[in-house]
Amino acid sequence: MPRAYSITAEAIAEERQRVGDDLTKFDVSRVIRLDQLELREMGASDVHLRILAVSAEHNVNHAALADTVNITEVRGGKIYPGNSALGEVLGVGSQVTRFKPGEIVVTHCNGEPDSYGYPTRIWAYDQPESIGWYGEEAVVGDWQLVPAPLDCGLSLWEIAALPLRAPTAYHLWRRGHGILRLKIPREKLARLNVLAFGGGVSELFLMLARAEGHRALFCSGNPARRDALEKLGIEGIDQKAFNRFQDREGVRAFSKEIKQRTGGVGAHIVCDMMRGPVFAAGLTAMGREGVNVSAGWQLDKRISYDSAGASVKQITLDHTHFDTIDGSNACTALYGSVFKPTIHKEVYAFEDLPRAMHEMHQNTQTGIPIIRVTDKLPEAARAIAP
Ligand SMILES: NC(=O)c1ccc[n+]([C@@H]2O[C@H](COP(=O)([O-])OP(=O)(O)OC[C@H]3O[C@@H](n4cnc5c(N)ncnc54)[C@H](OP(=O)(O)O)[C@@H]3O)[C@@H](O)[C@H]2O)c1
């Protein structure tokens, strides 16, 4: 049986008890444990994959911490996490025509689209029965795969950083930009001020904005990540200089800083995947007609704001989730040309995946964390794996 990581409700309860529910002391690596997985039988539309590399995704930490919802308990006490992967096709079902053995593919995690294609659930998170890809092998429906663009100029690890974060950013950008354009057409204002806060999704969001010629501002507490984005023409702002918005002073000073940098105008589009104290900072820094987009609630699920003030300023708040299946496919065309992800300096071994997740929780990584699942890479993948 292939090895795969799992999370159990018992492990979460044990660790929560050990740290007295203090999530700053919570050790994620004690909860994400190496296990085994019996693969389901191949159906006619299924693809059998050997996983080559995965990226550490933040919702796995949310699952381990049970900080937003205890999804493991909701799903019956055990999940196999991992909703972003790069793999080699080992075999295909009789009706599969898009893929053949030997091809390298990436997954997307749209678990169950509604009638317009928007995900109602996420694969390996809240989609019932879904099995994740933090394992050596997987059986997936062919609709969940996208050909990996191996010739896009990125390394294998950089490609592995993108399957979940890039579609999320691509959707956020289309929505935020589209809504803004409903209010301010291009002929009146060509160049927008676009602001986003730390995190892999936000970085990719700003790369989309920058690629279209807009001014992009990245407010992050991580100097390595700010430096990487500066090289792409994205301006860095040190979030820690504003005490991560823990008090009103920080929020006020940040708003002043953004207004100063934008000639008094403020941000036209803000991407806030954090909420919590970050939300107030983003809202205050927005200019008239601004749009605030979010698909995340890393620090808090709830927000509150002055509706009258937002009306007077023509502010729009928009909520999105992971991309549609079409969007997930389309955005791989931007790998390498627009999306140039920052990768954490260590590529983790498969056995070190729990440590990678814990270091993500501690927020000590210098870029998106990648886990190499196998040492036996096929030739096409080995050629771009530094
Ligand atoms: N709905 C969806 O489809 C979807 C898709 C992807 C992600 N998400 C969610 O969106 C959130 C962000 O995802 P991601 O992939 O961008 O995460 P990520 O790459 O792991 O980045 C998380 C970022 O959080 C920032 N951070 C940590 N502690 C903070 C604090 N106290 N105050 C302010 N910022 C803090 C850090 O930024 P700095 O240290 O650089 O400031 C860090 O880089 C997660 O909750 C994730 O689950 C949702």
The ligand as an SDF file (V2000), in Angstrom:
LIG
                    3D

 48 52  0  0  0  0  0  0  0  0999 V2000
  -10.6630   29.8810   -0.6180 N   0  0  0  0  0  0  0  0  0  0  0  0
   -9.6660   29.3930   -1.3040 C   0  0  0  0  0  0  0  0  0  0  0  0
   -9.8560   28.8240   -2.3670 O   0  0  0  0  0  0  0  0  0  0  0  0
   -8.2610   29.5450   -0.7880 C   0  0  0  0  0  0  0  0  0  0  0  0
   -7.1930   29.2340   -1.6250 C   0  0  0  0  0  0  0  0  0  0  0  0
   -5.8930   29.4050   -1.1530 C   0  0  0  0  0  0  0  0  0  0  0  0
   -5.6990   29.8510    0.1610 C   0  0  0  0  0  0  0  0  0  0  0  0
   -6.7540   30.0980    0.9660 N   0  0  0  0  0  0  0  0  0  0  0  0
   -6.5400   30.5630    2.3450 C   0  0  0  0  0  0  0  0  0  0  0  0
   -5.9700   31.8750    2.2990 O   0  0  0  0  0  0  0  0  0  0  0  0
   -5.0210   32.0520    3.3480 C   0  0  0  0  0  0  0  0  0  0  0  0
   -3.6730   32.4520    2.7410 C   0  0  0  0  0  0  0  0  0  0  0  0
   -3.2390   31.4140    1.8860 O   0  0  0  0  0  0  0  0  0  0  0  0
   -1.7900   31.4060    1.2160 P   0  0  0  0  0  0  0  0  0  0  0  0
   -1.7160   30.1730    0.4190 O   0  0  0  0  0  0  0  0  0  0  0  0
   -1.5040   32.7090    0.5850 O   0  0  0  0  0  0  0  0  0  0  0  0
   -0.9040   31.2330    2.5460 O   0  0  0  0  0  0  0  0  0  0  0  0
    0.6770   31.2160    2.7400 P   0  0  0  0  0  0  0  0  0  0  0  0
    1.3880   31.2340    1.4410 O   0  0  0  0  0  0  0  0  0  0  0  0
    0.9630   30.1430    3.7140 O   0  0  0  0  0  0  0  0  0  0  0  0
    0.9240   32.6120    3.4080 O   0  0  0  0  0  0  0  0  0  0  0  0
    0.4310   32.9010    4.6820 C   0  0  0  0  0  0  0  0  0  0  0  0
    0.9320   34.2720    5.0630 C   0  0  0  0  0  0  0  0  0  0  0  0
    0.3030   34.6830    6.2520 O   0  0  0  0  0  0  0  0  0  0  0  0
    0.9990   35.8120    6.7210 C   0  0  0  0  0  0  0  0  0  0  0  0
    0.8550   35.8980    8.1710 N   0  0  0  0  0  0  0  0  0  0  0  0
    1.1700   34.9640    9.0700 C   0  0  0  0  0  0  0  0  0  0  0  0
    0.8540   35.4240   10.3060 N   0  0  0  0  0  0  0  0  0  0  0  0
    0.3380   36.6650   10.1450 C   0  0  0  0  0  0  0  0  0  0  0  0
   -0.1690   37.6440   11.0280 C   0  0  0  0  0  0  0  0  0  0  0  0
   -0.2300   37.4480   12.3380 N   0  0  0  0  0  0  0  0  0  0  0  0
   -0.6110   38.8160   10.5190 N   0  0  0  0  0  0  0  0  0  0  0  0
   -0.5660   39.0350    9.1890 C   0  0  0  0  0  0  0  0  0  0  0  0
   -0.1040   38.1250    8.2940 N   0  0  0  0  0  0  0  0  0  0  0  0
    0.3450   36.9580    8.7730 C   0  0  0  0  0  0  0  0  0  0  0  0
    2.4430   35.5950    6.3200 C   0  0  0  0  0  0  0  0  0  0  0  0
    2.8130   36.7500    5.5910 O   0  0  0  0  0  0  0  0  0  0  0  0
    4.0790   37.6790    5.9260 P   0  0  0  0  0  0  0  0  0  0  0  0
    4.8320   37.0810    7.0740 O   0  0  0  0  0  0  0  0  0  0  0  0
    4.8360   37.6810    4.6320 O   0  0  0  0  0  0  0  0  0  0  0  0
    3.5010   39.0170    6.2390 O   0  0  0  0  0  0  0  0  0  0  0  0
    2.4010   34.3810    5.4160 C   0  0  0  0  0  0  0  0  0  0  0  0
    3.1910   34.5120    4.2700 O   0  0  0  0  0  0  0  0  0  0  0  0
   -5.0060   30.7360    4.1100 C   0  0  0  0  0  0  0  0  0  0  0  0
   -5.8890   30.8440    5.1890 O   0  0  0  0  0  0  0  0  0  0  0  0
   -5.5270   29.7130    3.1130 C   0  0  0  0  0  0  0  0  0  0  0  0
   -6.1190   28.5840    3.7020 O   0  0  0  0  0  0  0  0  0  0  0  0
   -8.0380   29.9870    0.5120 C   0  0  0  0  0  0  0  0  0  0  0  0
  1  2  1  0
  2  3  2  0
  2  4  1  0
  4  5  1  0
  4 48  2  0
  5  6  2  0
  6  7  1  0
  7  8  2  0
  8  9  1  0
  8 48  1  0
  9 10  1  0
  9 46  1  0
 10 11  1  0
 11 12  1  0
 11 44  1  0
 12 13  1  0
 13 14  1  0
 14 15  2  0
 14 16  1  0
 14 17  1  0
 17 18  1  0
 18 19  2  0
 18 20  1  0
 18 21  1  0
 21 22  1  0
 22 23  1  0
 23 24  1  0
 23 42  1  0
 24 25  1  0
 25 26  1  0
 25 36  1  0
 26 27  1  0
 26 35  1  0
 27 28  2  0
 28 29  1  0
 29 30  1  0
 29 35  2  0
 30 31  1  0
 30 32  2  0
 32 33  1  0
 33 34  2  0
 34 35  1  0
 36 37  1  0
 36 42  1  0
 37 38  1  0
 38 39  2  0
 38 40  1  0
 38 41  1  0
 42 43  1  0
 44 45  1  0
 44 46  1  0
 46 47  1  0
M  CHG  2   8   1  16  -1
M  END
$$$$
